[in-house]
């Protein structure tokens, strides 16, 4: 098994991936909070951790992957209360509300052609276990209940607080806001259990009616499913502090073990160089992006930037990713037409070697794409002459399978007359400078296996 290297946020360096169990990897990633539609940033996270699982499997590991669903949270409750004029919200009404967005989340996951995680637990399914977990923290002196029915984690009781984010207690004290929760013993402490406010959904507990704090759910669900100490925990870089820092503080006193060995965090998505925000008018839902560009082009765009780096969404960058996907599709199509020539077989080994070396180096997908396009460029003219290689074709299919990129497209059931009609409409849109809609037609045709080539003499199309 080839050595894999991953950047570990906990140690702040790239290090050899040496899990205690050399065959079975246990991995957890923070999932969506279901109060709205998924946005393009969620799409990157969904792809990054699906890709990580796929790559580890390609290197010979068995992987158990858990990704949670947060279905009780301040934002969820606010959205429900705002929508019903602050009328009382029951647990049943909470579940009805979140179920709609869970359904949309799974539709987006399917539209992106990504598999579900092996386990996708919901926070509300773990309330009793969270209450038990809090009880252990209180018993061990890491948490305390107040007369107001809240339970707080005592940050200063945990000697390792700050080891993930690199922050220390003195730094945190300088920036903390005081007087928000009057019953805290220390302004750094954070909520494990929140007493029920008027009209909020709630559950019974030894400390009164209430609901769990956000950080607790991941600590409880991950250790319950994956055991007391697992291999990989991940999420967006914005979750390092306080969410993941607080998870460590909650979990390690209870399990009496290291919570997670490797911490993997991906960079954020910007839109035309700015942070995505509804107030800026640049908020892009995942579904809109899939409908506009197609799932494979989006995933190709994700691959163009290293997962730890921020990635900017712009028409120029998406168009570039689309051209890359078109060239790959055209190459695969030509390669599969006449795969009987073995003169290109050496390129199969070159392709696999280059891609696997890149993926072993902290999942370096830009370098993997570089290896792919080196082989494509070196073989394209030969393949266009009508010669191909079954060995190279199979190597390409293997590589794109690992990268979760569908190079075959959906089965084409469109008639030729209808395809010609769509392309006439596309030409008319281009003449009127409606390039975005024209590109959308081209992308959709590519999804069903139709490659459109623009030439000086006009367009022509071929089937993959």
C-alpha positions in Angstrom: 0.0 0.0 0.0 1.5 3.4 -1.1 2.1 5.9 1.7 -0.5 8.6 1.9 0.2 12.0 3.4 -2.4 14.4 4.8 -2.2 17.8 6.3 -3.3 17.6 10.0 -4.8 20.8 11.4 -4.0 19.4 14.9 -0.3 19.2 14.3 -0.1 22.0 11.7 1.9 19.9 9.3 1.6 17.4 6.5 2.3 13.9 7.9 2.2 10.3 7.0 -1.3 8.8 7.3 -0.6 5.9 9.8 -4.0 4.9 11.3 -3.9 2.4 14.2 -6.0 0.0 12.2 -4.1 -0.3 8.9 -7.1 -1.6 7.0 -10.2 0.2 8.4 -10.6 4.0 8.5 -13.3 5.6 10.6 -14.1 9.1 9.4 -16.6 11.8 10.5 -17.4 15.1 8.8 -19.8 17.9 9.9 -22.8 18.0 7.6 -25.6 20.5 6.8 -27.9 22.5 9.2 -31.3 22.1 7.6 -33.0 25.4 7.8 -32.4 26.5 4.1 -31.3 25.1 0.8 -27.7 23.9 0.4 -25.4 26.5 -1.1 -22.3 26.1 -3.3 -20.1 26.0 -0.2 -22.0 22.9 1.0 -21.4 21.4 -2.4 -17.7 21.7 -2.0 -17.7 20.1 1.4 -19.9 17.2 0.2 -17.5 16.6 -2.6 -14.3 16.9 -0.6 -15.2 14.3 1.9 -16.8 12.0 -0.6 -13.6 12.3 -2.6 -11.4 11.6 0.5 -13.3 8.4 1.2 -13.0 7.4 -2.5 -9.2 8.1 -2.5 -8.6 6.2 0.7 -10.5 3.2 -0.7 -8.4 3.4 -3.8 -5.3 3.0 -1.6 -6.8 -0.2 -0.2 -8.5 1.0 3.0 -12.0 0.1 4.1 -13.7 3.3 5.2 -16.7 3.9 7.4 -17.9 7.5 6.8 -20.3 9.4 9.1 -21.8 12.8 8.2 -24.3 14.3 10.6 -27.5 16.4 9.9 -28.1 19.2 12.4 -31.9 19.4 12.7 -32.1 21.4 16.0 -30.4 24.7 16.1 -30.9 28.4 16.9 -31.2 29.2 13.1 -33.8 26.5 12.6 -35.9 27.6 15.5 -35.7 31.3 14.4 -36.8 30.4 10.9 -39.8 28.5 12.2 -40.8 31.2 14.7 -40.4 33.9 12.1 -42.7 32.0 9.7 -45.5 31.4 12.2 -45.7 34.7 14.0 -43.9 33.3 17.1 -46.5 30.8 17.9 -45.4 27.8 20.0 -43.4 25.2 18.1 -43.8 21.6 18.9 -41.2 18.9 18.2 -43.6 17.5 15.6 -43.6 20.9 13.8 -39.8 21.1 14.1 -39.6 17.7 12.4 -42.0 18.7 9.7 -40.0 21.8 8.9 -36.6 20.1 8.9 -37.8 17.1 6.9 -38.5 19.4 3.9 -34.9 20.6 3.8 -33.5 17.1 4.5 -35.3 16.0 1.4 -33.9 18.9 -0.6 -30.4 18.1 0.7 -30.6 14.5 -0.5 -31.9 15.6 -3.8 -28.9 17.9 -4.1 -26.6 15.1 -3.2 -28.1 12.9 -5.8 -28.0 15.7 -8.4 -24.3 16.1 -7.7 -24.0 12.3 -8.3 -22.5 11.7 -4.9 -23.3 8.8 -2.6 -24.7 9.2 0.9 -22.3 8.7 3.8 -22.5 5.3 5.5 -24.3 6.9 8.4 -26.1 10.2 8.4 -27.5 10.6 11.9 -29.8 13.4 12.9 -29.2 15.4 16.1 -32.8 14.9 17.3 -32.2 11.1 17.3 -29.5 11.5 19.9 -31.1 13.7 22.6 -31.1 10.9 25.2 -27.5 10.1 24.6 -26.5 13.8 24.7 -28.2 14.1 28.1 -26.2 11.0 29.3 -23.0 12.6 27.9 -23.7 15.8 29.8 -24.3 13.9 33.0 -20.8 12.3 32.7 -19.2 15.8 32.1 -20.9 17.2 35.2 -19.9 14.1 37.3 -16.3 14.6 36.3 -16.2 18.3 37.0 -16.1 19.6 33.4 -19.6 21.0 33.4 -22.1 22.6 35.8 -25.8 23.2 35.9 -27.4 26.5 36.8 -30.6 27.6 38.6 -31.8 28.9 35.2 -31.8 25.3 33.8 -28.7 25.7 31.6 -25.7 23.5 31.6 -22.3 24.9 30.7 -19.0 23.4 29.9 -16.2 24.8 32.1 -13.4 25.7 29.5 -10.7 26.2 32.1 -11.2 22.7 33.5 -9.9 21.2 30.3 -6.1 21.6 30.1 -5.9 21.0 26.3 -8.3 23.7 25.3 -7.0 25.5 22.2 -4.8 22.7 20.9 -6.6 22.5 17.6 -7.0 26.2 16.8 -3.7 27.3 18.4 -5.6 29.8 20.6 -4.9 30.3 24.3 -7.1 31.3 27.2 -5.6 34.8 27.5 -6.3 35.5 23.8 -9.8 34.2 24.1 -10.6 36.4 27.1 -9.6 39.5 25.3 -12.3 39.0 22.6 -15.1 37.5 24.6 -18.4 39.3 25.1 -19.5 39.6 28.7 -22.9 39.6 30.2 -24.8 37.7 27.5 -25.6 34.7 29.7 -25.8 35.9 33.3 -25.6 32.5 34.9 -22.2 31.5 33.4 -19.4 31.2 35.9 -16.9 32.2 33.3 -17.4 34.2 30.0 -15.5 31.5 28.1 -17.8 28.7 29.1 -20.2 27.4 26.4 -23.7 25.8 26.5 -24.2 22.0 26.6 -27.9 22.3 27.4 -30.1 25.4 26.9 -33.2 25.9 29.0 -36.3 26.2 26.9 -37.4 29.7 25.9 -41.0 30.7 25.3 -42.5 28.9 22.3 -39.4 26.8 21.5 -39.5 23.1 21.0 -37.9 21.2 23.9 -37.1 17.9 25.6 -37.1 16.8 29.2 -33.8 16.5 31.1 -32.6 16.4 34.7 -32.0 20.1 34.5 -35.4 21.0 33.1 -37.0 21.4 29.7 -34.5 22.5 27.0 -32.4 21.4 24.1 -28.7 20.6 23.4 -26.0 23.0 22.5 -24.8 22.8 18.9 -21.2 21.5 19.6 -22.4 18.6 21.7 -24.2 16.7 18.9 -21.1 15.9 16.9 -19.1 14.8 19.9 -21.8 12.4 20.9 -22.8 11.0 17.5 -19.3 10.5 16.2 -18.1 8.6 19.3 -21.3 6.6 19.5 -21.0 5.3 15.9 -17.2 5.3 15.4 -16.0 4.5 18.9 -13.9 6.1 21.5 -11.3 7.7 19.3 -11.4 7.5 15.6 -9.2 8.4 12.6 -10.4 11.4 10.7 -12.6 14.4 11.7 -13.3 17.1 9.2 -15.3 20.1 8.0 -14.8 23.6 6.7 -11.9 25.7 8.0 -14.5 28.0 9.6 -15.4 25.2 12.0 -12.0 24.8 13.6 -13.0 27.3 16.3 -15.1 27.2 18.2 -17.0 24.1 16.9 -14.3 21.5 16.6 -12.3 22.9 19.5 -15.3 22.5 21.7 -16.0 19.0 20.4 -12.5 17.9 21.6 -13.1 19.5 25.0 -16.4 17.7 25.4 -15.4 14.3 24.1 -12.0 13.6 25.5 -12.9 13.7 29.2 -15.8 11.3 28.6 -14.0 8.8 26.3 -10.7 9.2 28.2 -8.9 8.9 24.8 -7.8 11.1 21.9 -11.0 12.2 20.1 -9.7 12.1 16.5 -6.2 11.6 15.2 -6.3 13.5 11.9 -8.2 16.8 11.4 -8.9 17.7 7.8 -10.3 21.1 6.9 -11.2 22.5 3.5 -11.1 26.1 2.3 -14.1 28.3 1.8 -15.9 29.3 -1.4 -15.9 32.9 -2.6 -17.9 34.4 -5.4 -16.0 36.8 -7.7 -13.5 37.3 -5.0 -16.1 38.1 -2.2 -17.5 36.1 0.6 -20.8 34.6 -0.3 -23.7 36.5 1.4 -27.4 37.0 0.7 -26.9 40.7 1.6 -24.3 41.1 -1.2 -26.7 39.4 -3.6 -24.1 36.7 -4.5 -25.6 33.8 -2.7 -25.7 30.7 -5.0 -27.6 27.6 -4.1 -26.1 24.3 -5.0 -29.2 23.4 -7.0 -29.0 26.6 -9.1 -25.3 25.9 -9.8 -26.0 22.3 -10.8 -28.8 23.4 -13.1 -26.7 26.1 -14.7 -23.4 24.3 -15.1 -24.0 20.6 -14.7 -22.7 18.4 -11.8 -19.6 17.1 -13.6 -18.4 20.6 -14.5 -18.9 21.7 -10.9 -16.9 18.8 -9.6 -14.2 19.5 -12.2 -14.1 23.1 -10.9 -13.7 21.8 -7.3 -10.7 19.7 -8.5 -8.9 22.7 -10.0 -8.1 24.0 -6.5 -6.4 22.1 -3.6 -9.1 21.2 -1.0 -7.3 23.3 1.7 -7.2 26.4 -0.4 -10.1 28.8 -0.9 -11.8 28.6 -4.3 -13.4 31.4 -6.1 -16.5 31.0 -8.2 -16.6 33.1 -11.4 -18.0 32.6 -14.9 -14.4 32.5 -16.2 -13.3 29.8 -13.8 -16.4 27.7 -14.4 -16.1 28.0 -18.1 -12.5 26.9 -17.9 -13.5 23.8 -15.9 -16.2 23.1 -18.5 -13.7 23.2 -21.3 -11.5 20.8 -19.3 -14.4 18.4 -18.9 -15.3 18.6 -22.6 -11.7 17.8 -23.6 -11.7 14.8 -21.2 -15.0 13.6 -22.6 -13.9 14.0 -26.2 -10.7 12.1 -25.4 -12.5 9.3 -23.7 -15.0 9.1 -26.6 -12.3 8.9 -29.2 -10.3 6.4 -27.1 -13.3 4.0 -26.8 -14.1 4.1 -30.6 -11.2 1.8 -31.6 -9.4 0.5 -28.5 -7.5 -2.4 -30.3 -4.2 -0.6 -30.7 -1.7 -1.4 -27.8 0.9 1.2 -28.8 -0.5 3.5 -26.2 -0.5 1.0 -23.3 2.5 2.6 -21.7 0.4 5.8 -21.1 -2.0 3.8 -18.9 0.8 3.1 -16.4 2.0 6.7 -16.7 -1.6 8.0 -16.1 -2.1 5.9 -13.0 1.3 6.6 -11.5 1.0 10.4 -11.9 -2.5 10.6 -10.5 -1.9 8.2 -7.6 1.3 10.1 -6.6 -0.6 13.4 -6.6 -3.5 12.0 -4.6 -1.1 10.4 -2.1 0.3 13.9 -1.5 -2.5 15.4 0.6 -5.1 14.8 -2.1 -3.4 17.2 -4.5 -6.1 17.4 -7.2 -4.5 20.2 -9.3 -1.4 18.0 -9.7 -3.7 15.0 -10.5 -5.3 17.0 -13.2 -1.9 18.0 -14.5 -1.0 14.3 -14.8 -4.2 13.6 -16.6 -3.9 16.4 -19.1 -0.2 15.5 -19.8 -1.4 12.1 -20.9 -4.3 13.5 -22.9 -2.1 16.0 -24.7 0.5 13.3 -25.5 -2.0 10.9 -26.9 -4.8 13.0 -28.4 -3.5 13.3 -32.0 -2.8 9.5 -32.1 -6.3 8.7 -30.8 -7.9 11.2 -33.3 -6.3 9.2 -36.1 -8.5 6.3 -35.2 -6.3 4.3 -32.8 -6.9 3.6 -29.2 -5.9 1.4 -26.2 -8.1 -0.7 -24.1 -5.6 -0.6 -21.3 -5.5 3.2 -21.3 -9.2 3.4 -21.6 -9.6 1.2 -18.5 -7.0 3.2 -16.6 -8.9 6.4 -17.4 -12.2 5.0 -16.3 -10.6 3.8 -13.0 -9.1 7.3 -12.4 -12.2 9.2 -13.0 -14.2 6.7 -10.9 -11.9 7.5 -8.0 -12.3 11.2 -8.6 -16.1 10.7 -8.7 -16.3 12.3 -12.2 -18.9 10.7 -14.5 -17.2 10.6 -17.9 -19.8 8.4 -19.6 -22.8 10.8 -19.1 -26.4 9.7 -18.9 -27.7 7.4 -21.6 -28.6 9.5 -24.6 -32.2 9.1 -25.6 -32.5 12.3 -27.6 -33.4 12.0 -31.3 -31.0 13.6 -33.8 -33.7 16.1 -35.0 -34.3 17.3 -31.5 -30.5 17.7 -30.9 -30.3 19.7 -34.1 -33.2 21.9 -32.9 -31.5 22.5 -29.5 -28.3 23.5 -31.3 -30.2 25.9 -33.6 -31.6 27.5 -30.5 -28.1 27.7 -29.0 -26.8 29.4 -32.1 -29.6 32.0 -31.9 -28.8 32.6 -28.3 -25.1 33.2 -29.1 -26.0 35.6 -31.9 -28.0 37.6 -29.3 -25.1 37.4 -26.9 -27.0 35.2 -24.5 -23.9 33.2 -23.8 -24.9 31.9 -20.4 -28.1 30.2 -21.7 -26.2 28.9 -24.7 -23.5 27.4 -22.5 -26.3 25.8 -20.4 -27.6 24.0 -23.5 -24.2 22.8 -24.3 -23.6 21.6 -20.8 -26.9 19.7 -20.6 -26.1 18.0 -23.9 -22.8 17.0 -22.6 -24.5 15.5 -19.5 -26.4 13.1 -21.9 -23.4 12.2 -23.9 -23.5 14.8 -26.7 -20.3 16.7 -27.4 -20.7 20.0 -29.2 -17.7 21.3 -31.2 -17.7 24.9 -32.4 -15.7 25.3 -35.7 -15.2 28.2 -38.1 -17.8 26.5 -40.3 -20.3 26.3 -37.5 -21.1 23.7 -34.8 -21.1 20.0 -35.1 -21.9 17.3 -32.6 -20.8 13.8 -31.8 -21.9 11.2 -29.3 -19.4 10.1 -26.6 
